[in-house]
Amino acid sequence: MSNRPFEEHNIIGDKRSFVFHDLSRESEECAIDEIVEAEAIQLFGPDEPSEARNRGYKAHGACSSGAQEAGAA
């Protein structure tokens, strides 16, 4: 695992694909370290799936609690 400069955040976006990940449910499929290496991280404030969706990001199915909320949006 590489150095992660966002330890206080749970919701991390990938600027390349406009997909967000919930780090509390992270799986290997998320490839967070690859996103870090590509310098493609998007952080959200507030740190919530709804904010990521407001900015046009979609939930990553393997990890995001936002996937459950997507039907409610």
Buried (B, 14 or more C-beta within 10 A) or exposed (E): EEEEEBEEBBBBBBEEEEBBBBBEBBEEEBBBEEBBEEEBBBBBEEBBBBBBBEEEBBBBEBBBBBBEBEEEE
